[in-house]
Structure formats: structure tokens, C-alpha cells
């Protein structure tokens, strides 16, 4: 039979339909926490593909580029943090690079391996704190572990310690360095490790921000960086220049941990609503300006059981928020109207994610809760992942790639999928 498709067009269709298997930053592509992959809903010996011991504990989340998985681990006694590369398909460790972090002040729930790396086709970038010189740094390595560059982010003053989550977008690394002294939002060249732009912000007397920046496409090749912080409220910066495009000052009462997400992503709508929040009951959605004469508009505000540490997840129609104490709420994404709420009877720092339309939530006690949330809340399973002595808490958000889910439990990494 004669085909009407030429080979180049056929190749283009296949490469579009089957993208590379990646989970490139905290909470995956665009920080959405959503995957179309169908992964197991039961977590047991039958679905466990492999389990590997890490060099030490930590709460950073794994990131994945094709068959390479990257995660960090701490050794508090030796005062080092290790960046570990593991084969995502087999669980076999490939290489380790150690960073000398020294001593510095940490909250009892924080650790020196809390910052999730970011990865692209060319490099993996990890943030860490040099306690000896009292400066935050970014270090980049290629996928074989070769040292590419180290960038000095700068001093940081905080109550809980450092936790910078870099984001790689196109040719640059975006970092939000907003703390209790003067800081900035900046773009670093992924190739050279040199600063492209730095937009300064005063932070004296304000709480540190722990959010992962959101880089969103506006129109065509126009992108903007969105960050929330006690010191500046919510801002949108031009991705190319760092120029502030819009802001909502004085909207954050306390430190910010939940990261900005576009709650309409995946809905097919051209509209954008970015949800942000902080400690002390603040969570709302803002519509960024569309034209130069527009102003940012707060479209809805959430009341009660707002998220503090776990970043919510949205399927484009419904936003699922999870409080530290286990209150799972479903909000209509365009209006913020509460649809339902359940108490999960567990505690959470890891963020919920959606895979194959199902919601997955890892509790601090080491239980994986899976629910069908298409029509209300229907719990499908609640599995203990048997956290051992290597796991003080299970605080790392899982990653998804290759039709598998990767779950970090302190100094252990488990991979679940269909055998």
C-alpha cells in the first residue's frame, strides 16, 4: 500500500508523539506535578522493581533525563553532600560527586540535601551552601559527572537554612535567592555559569522564600519568571532581561514554601491563573497581565486548611491542595470554589502528584496513598513503604518517568512499576 506520508514527516510525528522521558525539575515539567503515565496503584513486592541504598539521607526529590536519575544525599558527620547519578531503568549507581558543605544552622526538619537538582540534555545543576565561606552556590556537571562550573549565588540569612531549587529553561538557570537580607532573582548561563541578569530585592526583616520559580510561556518566544516571597509578594519578570513586568506587593504574610503553579495548565485554555501561598492561611490565584496596560488580578482566595509545605497539583479543571496536617481539598480551578474535602489522617511535606488521572500522596510516616479523584474522593490504596532506620521522615516528592514512579525515603530510593 502506498503511504501518503514522506519519511521526514513520519519521523516528526513519532518524535512528537513519544517525547524523551524526563522529570527535569522539582515536580517535573513546568513544575506541574502531572504525568500521563499509568503507574501502579498498589505498592508492594509485586510492583517494586528495584530499591537502592543512597550514600545518606535527605529530602531532595529525584530528577530524571532519559535513563539518568539524579538525587542528592547528605553526610552530616563528614560535612558533605553527594550528587548521585543512578540508571533510572536498572537502579544501578553510575557516579557520585561530593560537595564540601561544612557546618551551618538548620531547622530540625531541614537537612543539607534538601534542595532538588535541575537537569537538561546538557547538564545537571545542584544548589548547596558552603558553610565555611558562608555563601550559597550552584554547581553544574555533565551527565558523565564532569565538573562544568560553580557559581557563587551569595550570602544567605535564614531561620531554617538553605533550600534553593534551580530551574533550567532554554539556555539559562533561574534561581530565586530571596532571604532575610537583600537578595535577588537571577538568570545564570547554563553553558558558562556566568550571570546573565540579576534583579535585586530588599529582604531586611522578611522571611526566607523556599519556592521553586515558575517559568511560563506568554506568547511565542516570550516567557516570564514568577516568584512569591514575603519580601516582594508576587512578581512576574521578563525571562530575557529580568525586568519586573508586574507585581502584587504585600500579599504574603509569612515565609513562602508552596511553589507557583498554573492551575489551568492542561485544560486547553489560553488563560493563565497562577496559584501562590504562604504560611498563616494565604492561598490565592492571580491572573497575570495580558497586555502592557493590564494589571494583575486576584481571581480567587482559598479559605481554611490552606497548604503550607506541600505544593498543590491541578489537572486543569480541579486544584488539589494538601495541608501539612492531611486535609485534602478539591477546588474548582477557574473559580476556587471548594468541591469537597477529606481528612487523610496523616502528615505531609511531600507534594501530591497526578499520574494517569490518579492522585498520589506520600505521607511523612512513609505511606503512599492513591486515590481516584475524578468524581469526589475514592481511596484506591494506602500502602506502607516500610521506612527503615534510614528514614526519619518521608518528605521528598516522588518523580515519574518511563512508566515508573521513583520514591525517595531518606537514604533509600525505590522504583515501582509494572514488571
Helices and strands as residue ranges (DSSP letters): H 7-17, E 22-23, G 29-31, E 34-35, E 48-53, E 63-65, E 68-75, E 80-87, E 93-100, E 118-119, E 124-130, E 135-141, E 147-154, E 167-169, E 172-177, E 183-189, E 195-201, E 214-219, E 222-229, E 233-238, E 244-248, E 261-262, E 274-278, E 282-287, E 297-301, E 313-314, E 318-322, E 327-332, E 338-343, E 353-355, E 358-362, E 367-372, E 378-384, E 399-401, E 404-409, E 412-416
